[in-house]
Amino acid sequence: MGRNEFAVSLPCTRSSVRCARTLVLEALNDWAVNDDLVHSGETVVSELVTNVVEHTATALCEVTVELDEHESILITVSDSSPDAPYVRAPGDEEERGRGLRLIAAMSQRWGYDFHPWGKVTWAVLSAA
């Protein structure tokens, strides 16, 4: 196994979602996790970055993927917004608003932490 952390700073644009997915794919392939977990990791990071792009006025975000000693994968997205992410209850006909529900379903747990400069939204996936 190679590195236990991958990170990248990205502009908050739609094209950065693809870059974040590539980072997660590279990390999870390096760690030789199963395909289902790779799919979950790519989906989770896509939703986290999309939330920053669509719901904050942040210019840059930082994406990290870490493998800890317990074989858990931590995906984080940092931004400068002081606003907490919130779970919406979209109607059946709405095409958007399910991202955090999807993250909750695909991860062991998720949340966010505030800092003086903004916040970090995170999700933990189990590689075991």
DRENLUMMAR-356922 format. One record per residue: residue in three letters; residue number from 1; x, y, z of N, C-alpha, C in turn. Coordinates in steps of 0.05 Angstrom, whole numbers, plus 32768, in hexadecimal, padded with zeros to 4 digits. Each point is the difference from the previous one (the first is absolute). Layout:
% DRENLUMMAR-356922
+-----+-----+--------+---------+------+---------+----------+-------+--------+---------+------+
! res !   n ! n.east ! n.north ! n.up ! ca.east ! ca.north ! ca.up ! c.east ! c.north ! c.up !
+-----+-----+--------+---------+------+---------+----------+-------+--------+---------+------+
! ala ! NUM !      X !       Y !    Z !       X !        Y !     Z !      X !       Y !    Z !
...
+-----+-----+--------+---------+------+---------+----------+-------+--------+---------+------+
//
This chain:
% DRENLUMMAR-356922
+-----+-----+--------+---------+------+---------+----------+-------+--------+---------+------+
! res !   n ! n.east ! n.north ! n.up ! ca.east ! ca.north ! ca.up ! c.east ! c.north ! c.up !
+-----+-----+--------+---------+------+---------+----------+-------+--------+---------+------+
! met !   1 !   8011 !    7FE8 ! 8000 !    7FEF !     8018 !  8000 !   8012 !    8019 ! 8000 !
! gly !   2 !   7FF7 !    8014 ! 7FF1 !    800F !     8019 !  7FFE !   7FF8 !    8014 ! 8016 !
! arg !   3 !   7FFA !    8018 ! 7FF8 !    7FF9 !     8015 !  8012 !   7FE6 !    7FFA ! 800E !
! asn !   4 !   7FFD !    800C ! 8018 !    7FE6 !     7FFD !  800E !   7FEF !    8019 ! 7FFF !
! glu !   5 !   8009 !    8015 ! 7FF1 !    7FF0 !     8018 !  7FFD !   8005 !    800C ! 7FE4 !
! phe !   6 !   7FEA !    8008 ! 7FF3 !    8001 !     800E !  7FE7 !   7FF1 !    801A ! 8004 !
! ala !   7 !   8009 !    8016 ! 7FF4 !    7FF3 !     801A !  8004 !   8004 !    8011 ! 7FE7 !
! val !   8 !   7FEC !    8011 ! 7FFC !    8002 !     8013 !  7FE9 !   7FEF !    8019 ! 8007 !
! ser !   9 !   800A !    8017 ! 7FF8 !    7FF0 !     8019 !  8002 !   7FF4 !    8005 ! 7FE4 !
! leu !  10 !   7FE6 !    8007 ! 8000 !    7FF2 !     8003 !  7FE7 !   7FF0 !    801A ! 8000 !
! pro !  11 !   7FFD !    800C ! 7FE8 !    7FED !     8017 !  7FFE !   7FE4 !    7FF5 ! 8003 !
! cys !  12 !   7FEF !    8010 ! 800A !    7FE4 !     7FF8 !  8004 !   7FF0 !    8004 ! 7FE7 !
! thr !  13 !   8005 !    7FED ! 7FED !    7FF2 !     8000 !  7FE7 !   7FF6 !    7FE3 ! 7FFB !
! arg !  14 !   7FED !    7FFE ! 7FEE !    7FF4 !     7FE5 !  7FFA !   8016 !    7FED ! 7FF6 !
! ser !  15 !   8013 !    800A ! 7FF1 !    8015 !     7FED !  7FF6 !   8011 !    7FF5 ! 8016 !
! ser !  16 !   8000 !    800C ! 8018 !    8010 !     7FF5 !  8016 !   7FF4 !    7FE7 ! 800B !
! val !  17 !   7FE6 !    7FFB ! 7FFC !    7FF4 !     7FE8 !  8009 !   800E !    7FE8 ! 7FF4 !
! arg !  18 !   8005 !    8001 ! 7FE6 !    800E !     7FEB !  7FF2 !   801C !    7FFC ! 800B !
! cys !  19 !   800E !    8016 ! 8006 !    801B !     7FFF !  800B !   8000 !    7FF2 ! 801C !
! ala !  20 !   7FEC !    8006 ! 8010 !    7FFD !     7FF4 !  801A !   7FFB !    7FE2 ! 7FFE !
! arg !  21 !   7FEF !    7FF8 ! 7FED !    7FFA !     7FE4 !  7FFB !   801A !    7FF1 ! 7FF8 !
! thr !  22 !   8010 !    800D ! 7FEF !    8019 !     7FF4 !  7FF7 !   8013 !    7FFC ! 8018 !
! leu !  23 !   8002 !    8014 ! 8011 !    8010 !     7FFD !  8018 !   7FF8 !    7FE8 ! 8011 !
! val !  24 !   7FE6 !    7FFE ! 8005 !    7FF6 !     7FE9 !  8010 !   8006 !    7FE6 ! 7FF2 !
! leu !  25 !   7FFB !    7FFF ! 7FE6 !    8005 !     7FE7 !  7FF0 !   801E !    7FF9 ! 8003 !
! glu !  26 !   8012 !    8013 ! 7FFD !    801C !     7FFB !  8002 !   8007 !    7FF5 ! 801C !
! ala !  27 !   7FF6 !    800D ! 8014 !    8006 !     7FF7 !  801C !   7FF5 !    7FE4 ! 8005 !
! leu !  28 !   7FE7 !    7FFC ! 7FFA !    7FF4 !     7FE6 !  8006 !   800C !    7FE9 ! 7FEF !
! asn !  29 !   8008 !    8006 ! 7FE8 !    800E !     7FEC !  7FF0 !   801C !    7FFA ! 800C !
! asp !  30 !   800D !    8015 ! 800A !    801A !     7FFC !  800D !   7FFE !    7FEE ! 8018 !
! trp !  31 !   7FE9 !    8003 ! 800E !    7FFC !     7FF0 !  8018 !   7FF2 !    7FE6 ! 7FFB !
! ala !  32 !   7FFB !    7FFA ! 7FE7 !    7FF4 !     7FE6 !  7FF7 !   7FE6 !    7FF9 ! 800E !
! val !  33 !   7FEE !    8014 ! 8002 !    7FE6 !     7FFA !  800C !   7FEE !    7FF5 ! 7FEB !
! asn !  34 !   7FE9 !    7FF5 ! 8009 !    7FEE !     7FF3 !  7FEC !   7FF1 !    8014 ! 7FF0 !
! asp !  35 !   7FF6 !    7FF7 ! 7FE9 !    7FF3 !     8012 !  7FED !   7FE7 !    800E ! 800B !
! asp !  36 !   7FF1 !    7FF3 ! 8012 !    7FE9 !     800C !  800C !   8008 !    8019 ! 8010 !
! leu !  37 !   8016 !    7FFD ! 800F !    800A !     8016 !  8010 !   800A !    8017 ! 7FEF !
! val !  38 !   800D !    7FF9 ! 7FEA !    8009 !     8014 !  7FED !   7FE8 !    8010 ! 7FF6 !
! his !  39 !   7FEC !    7FF2 ! 7FF8 !    7FE7 !     800E !  7FF6 !   7FF5 !    8012 ! 8016 !
! ser !  40 !   7FFE !    7FF6 ! 8018 !    7FF5 !     8010 !  8017 !   8012 !    8018 ! 8005 !
! gly !  41 !   801A !    7FFD ! 8000 !    8012 !     8016 !  8004 !   7FFE !    8015 ! 7FEB !
! glu !  42 !   7FFE !    7FF8 ! 7FE7 !    7FFD !     8013 !  7FEA !   7FE5 !    800F ! 8002 !
! thr !  43 !   7FEB !    7FF2 ! 8007 !    7FE6 !     800D !  8003 !   8000 !    8014 ! 8017 !
! val !  44 !   800B !    7FF7 ! 8017 !    8000 !     8012 !  8017 !   8010 !    8019 ! 7FFB !
! val !  45 !   8018 !    7FFE ! 7FF5 !    8010 !     8018 !  7FFA !   7FF2 !    8012 ! 7FEC !
! ser !  46 !   7FF3 !    7FF4 ! 7FEC !    7FF1 !     8010 !  7FED !   7FEB !    8011 ! 800D !
! glu !  47 !   7FF1 !    7FF3 ! 8012 !    7FEB !     800F !  800E !   800B !    8015 ! 8013 !
! leu !  48 !   8016 !    7FFA ! 800E !    800C !     8014 !  8012 !   800A !    8018 ! 7FF0 !
! val !  49 !   800E !    7FFC ! 7FEA !    800A !     8016 !  7FF1 !   7FEA !    800F ! 7FF2 !
! thr !  50 !   7FEC !    7FF2 ! 7FF6 !    7FE9 !     800D !  7FF3 !   7FF2 !    8013 ! 8014 !
! asn !  51 !   7FFD !    7FF7 ! 8019 !    7FF4 !     8012 !  8014 !   8010 !    8019 ! 8004 !
! val !  52 !   801A !    7FFE ! 8001 !    8011 !     8019 !  8003 !   7FFC !    8012 ! 7FE7 !
! val !  53 !   8001 !    7FF4 ! 7FE8 !    7FFE !     8010 !  7FE8 !   7FE5 !    800E ! 7FFE !
! glu !  54 !   7FEA !    7FF1 ! 8007 !    7FE6 !     800B !  7FFD !   7FF5 !    8011 ! 8017 !
! his !  55 !   800A !    7FFC ! 8018 !    7FF4 !     800C !  8017 !   8012 !    8013 ! 8010 !
! thr !  56 !   8018 !    8005 ! 7FF6 !    8012 !     8013 !  800E !   800B !    8014 ! 7FEC !
! ala !  57 !   800B !    8015 ! 800A !    800E !     8013 !  7FEF !   801E !    7FFD ! 8002 !
! thr !  58 !   8009 !    7FE8 ! 8007 !    801C !     7FF9 !  8004 !   800F !    7FFF ! 7FE5 !
! ala !  59 !   8017 !    800C ! 7FFF !    8010 !     7FFF !  7FE7 !   800F !    7FE6 ! 7FFD !
! leu !  60 !   800A !    7FF5 ! 8016 !    8010 !     7FE7 !  7FFF !   7FF5 !    7FED ! 8015 !
! cys !  61 !   8004 !    7FE6 ! 7FFB !    7FFA !     7FEC !  8014 !   8018 !    7FEC ! 8000 !
! glu !  62 !   8003 !    7FF3 ! 8016 !    8015 !     7FEC !  8002 !   7FF3 !    7FE5 ! 8005 !
! val !  63 !   8008 !    7FEC ! 7FF0 !    7FF6 !     7FE5 !  8002 !   8016 !    7FEE ! 800A !
! thr !  64 !   7FFA !    7FF1 ! 8015 !    8014 !     7FEC !  800A !   7FF2 !    7FE5 ! 8002 !
! val !  65 !   8011 !    7FEB ! 7FFC !    7FF7 !     7FE4 !  8003 !   8016 !    7FF3 ! 8011 !
! glu !  66 !   7FF7 !    7FF5 ! 8017 !    8014 !     7FF4 !  8012 !   7FF7 !    7FE3 ! 8007 !
! leu !  67 !   8014 !    7FEF ! 8002 !    7FFC !     7FE5 !  800A !   800C !    7FFE ! 801C !
! asp !  68 !   7FF0 !    7FFA ! 8014 !    800A !     7FFF !  801B !   8009 !    7FE4 ! 8008 !
! glu !  69 !   800A !    7FFE ! 8018 !    800B !     7FE6 !  8009 !   7FEA !    7FEB ! 8004 !
! his !  70 !   7FE7 !    8008 ! 8000 !    7FEA !     7FED !  8004 !   7FF3 !    7FF9 ! 7FE5 !
! glu !  71 !   800E !    8007 ! 7FEA !    7FF6 !     7FFA !  7FE5 !   7FE6 !    800F ! 7FF9 !
! ser !  72 !   7FFC !    8017 ! 800D !    7FEA !     8012 !  7FF9 !   800B !    8015 ! 7FED !
! ile !  73 !   7FEE !    8009 ! 7FEF !    8007 !     8015 !  7FED !   7FF1 !    8019 ! 8008 !
! leu !  74 !   800F !    8016 ! 8003 !    7FF5 !     801A !  8006 !   8003 !    8012 ! 7FE8 !
! ile !  75 !   7FE9 !    800A ! 7FF7 !    7FFF !     8013 !  7FEA !   7FF8 !    801B ! 800B !
! thr !  76 !   800F !    8015 ! 7FFC !    7FF9 !     801A !  800A !   8001 !    8015 ! 7FEA !
! val !  77 !   7FEF !    8014 ! 8002 !    8000 !     8016 !  7FEE !   7FFF !    8019 ! 8012 !
! ser !  78 !   8014 !    8011 ! 7FFE !    8002 !     8019 !  8010 !   7FF8 !    8017 ! 7FEE !
! asp !  79 !   7FF2 !    8013 ! 800D !    7FF9 !     8019 !  7FF1 !   7FFF !    8017 ! 8014 !
! ser !  80 !   7FFD !    8018 ! 7FF6 !    8001 !     8017 !  8012 !   7FE5 !    800A ! 8008 !
! ser !  81 !   7FEB !    7FF2 ! 7FFA !    7FE5 !     8008 !  8007 !   7FFA !    7FFA ! 801E !
! pro !  82 !   7FF3 !    8013 ! 800D !    7FF8 !     7FFB !  801C !   7FE5 !    7FF2 ! 8002 !
! asp !  83 !   7FF4 !    7FF9 ! 7FEA !    7FE5 !     7FF4 !  8000 !   8001 !    7FE2 ! 8001 !
! ala !  84 !   7FF0 !    7FF4 ! 8012 !    7FFF !     7FE3 !  8003 !   7FF0 !    7FF4 ! 7FE9 !
! pro !  85 !   8009 !    7FE9 ! 7FF7 !    7FF0 !     7FF1 !  7FEC !   7FE7 !    7FF6 ! 800E !
! tyr !  86 !   7FEA !    7FFD ! 7FF2 !    7FE8 !     7FF6 !  800C !   7FF2 !    7FED ! 7FED !
! val !  87 !   7FF3 !    7FEC ! 800C !    7FF3 !     7FEB !  7FF2 !   7FE4 !    800A ! 7FF7 !
! arg !  88 !   7FFB !    8000 ! 7FE7 !    7FE6 !     8009 !  7FF5 !   7FED !    7FE8 ! 7FFE !
! ala !  89 !   7FE7 !    8007 ! 7FFD !    7FEB !     7FEC !  7FFB !   7FF3 !    8007 ! 7FE6 !
! pro !  90 !   800D !    7FFA ! 7FE9 !    7FF5 !     8007 !  7FE6 !   7FE6 !    7FF0 ! 7FFA !
! gly !  91 !   7FF0 !    800C ! 7FF0 !    7FE8 !     7FF2 !  7FF6 !   8007 !    7FEB ! 7FEC !
! asp !  92 !   7FED !    7FEE ! 7FFA !    8005 !     7FEA !  7FEE !   8008 !    800A ! 7FE4 !
! glu !  93 !   7FF6 !    8016 ! 7FF8 !    8005 !     800A !  7FE5 !   801A !    8011 ! 7FFE !
! glu !  94 !   800C !    8007 ! 8017 !    8018 !     8010 !  7FFF !   8018 !    7FEF ! 7FF8 !
! glu !  95 !   8011 !    800B ! 7FEF !    8018 !     7FF1 !  7FF7 !   8018 !    8005 ! 8011 !
! arg !  96 !   7FFF !    8013 ! 8012 !    8017 !     8007 !  8011 !   7FF8 !    7FFF ! 801E !
! gly !  97 !   8015 !    8002 ! 8011 !    7FFB !     8002 !  801C !   8003 !    7FE6 ! 8010 !
! arg !  98 !   800B !    7FEC ! 7FF4 !    8003 !     7FE6 !  800D !   801D !    7FF9 ! 8007 !
! gly !  99 !   8012 !    8012 ! 7FFB !    801D !     7FFA !  8003 !   8008 !    7FF7 ! 801C !
! leu ! 100 !   7FF7 !    800F ! 8015 !    8008 !     7FF8 !  801B !   7FF3 !    7FE6 ! 8009 !
! arg ! 101 !   7FE8 !    7FFB ! 7FF6 !    7FF3 !     7FE6 !  8006 !   8010 !    7FE9 ! 7FF3 !
! leu ! 102 !   8009 !    8005 ! 7FE8 !    8011 !     7FEC !  7FF2 !   801A !    7FFB ! 800F !
! ile ! 103 !   800C !    8016 ! 8009 !    8019 !     7FFD !  8010 !   7FFB !    7FF0 ! 8019 !
! ala ! 104 !   7FEA !    8006 ! 800E !    7FF9 !     7FF1 !  8019 !   7FFC !    7FE3 ! 7FFA !
! ala ! 105 !   7FF4 !    7FF9 ! 7FE9 !    7FFA !     7FE4 !  7FFA !   8019 !    7FF1 ! 7FF8 !
! met ! 106 !   8014 !    800E ! 7FF4 !    8018 !     7FF2 !  7FF6 !   8017 !    8000 ! 8014 !
! ser ! 107 !   7FFE !    800F ! 8016 !    8016 !     8001 !  8013 !   7FF8 !    7FF6 ! 801B !
! gln ! 108 !   8014 !    7FF9 ! 8010 !    7FFB !     7FF8 !  801C !   7FF4 !    8017 ! 8010 !
! arg ! 109 !   800C !    8018 ! 7FFB !    7FF7 !     8018 !  800D !   800A !    8018 ! 7FF0 !
! trp ! 110 !   7FF4 !    8017 ! 8004 !    8009 !     8018 !  7FF3 !   7FFA !    8017 ! 8012 !
! gly ! 111 !   800C !    8017 ! 7FFB !    7FFB !     8017 !  8010 !   8010 !    8018 ! 7FF6 !
! tyr ! 112 !   8002 !    8014 ! 8011 !    8010 !     8018 !  7FF9 !   800A !    800C ! 801A !
! asp ! 113 !   8017 !    800D ! 7FFD !    800D !     800E !  8017 !   8006 !    801D ! 7FF7 !
! phe ! 114 !   7FF9 !    8012 ! 8012 !    8005 !     801C !  7FFB !   801C !    8008 ! 8009 !
! his ! 115 !   800D !    8012 ! 7FF1 !    801A !     800B !  8007 !   7FFE !    801E ! 7FFC !
! pro ! 116 !   8013 !    800F ! 800B !    8000 !     801D !  7FFD !   7FFF !    8009 ! 7FE2 !
! trp ! 117 !   800B !    7FF0 ! 7FEF !    8002 !     8006 !  7FE3 !   7FE9 !    7FF5 ! 7FF0 !
! gly ! 118 !   7FEF !    7FEF ! 800B !    7FEA !     7FF4 !  7FF1 !   7FF8 !    7FE6 ! 800D !
! lys ! 119 !   7FFE !    7FEB ! 7FEF !    7FF8 !     7FE6 !  800A !   800C !    7FE9 ! 7FF0 !
! val ! 120 !   7FFF !    7FE9 ! 800B !    8008 !     7FE7 !  7FF3 !   7FE7 !    7FED ! 8001 !
! thr ! 121 !   7FF7 !    7FF8 ! 7FE9 !    7FEB !     7FEC !  7FFF !   800D !    7FE5 ! 7FFA !
! trp ! 122 !   7FF9 !    7FEB ! 800E !    800E !     7FE7 !  7FFE !   7FED !    7FE8 ! 7FFF !
! ala ! 123 !   800A !    7FEA ! 7FF6 !    7FF2 !     7FE6 !  8001 !   8014 !    7FEA ! 8004 !
! val ! 124 !   7FF8 !    7FEC ! 800F !    8011 !     7FE9 !  8006 !   7FF4 !    7FE7 ! 7FF2 !
! leu ! 125 !   8011 !    7FF2 ! 7FF1 !    7FF8 !     7FE7 !  7FF3 !   8011 !    7FEA ! 800B !
! ser ! 126 !   7FF5 !    7FE8 ! 8003 !    800F !     7FEA !  800A !   800C !    7FEF ! 7FEA !
! ala ! 127 !   801B !    7FFD ! 8001 !    800E !     7FEF !  7FED !   8000 !    7FE3 ! 8009 !
! ala ! 128 !   7FF9 !    7FFB ! 8018 !    8001 !     7FE4 !  800B !   7FE9 !    7FF0 ! 7FF7 !
+-----+-----+--------+---------+------+---------+----------+-------+--------+---------+------+
//
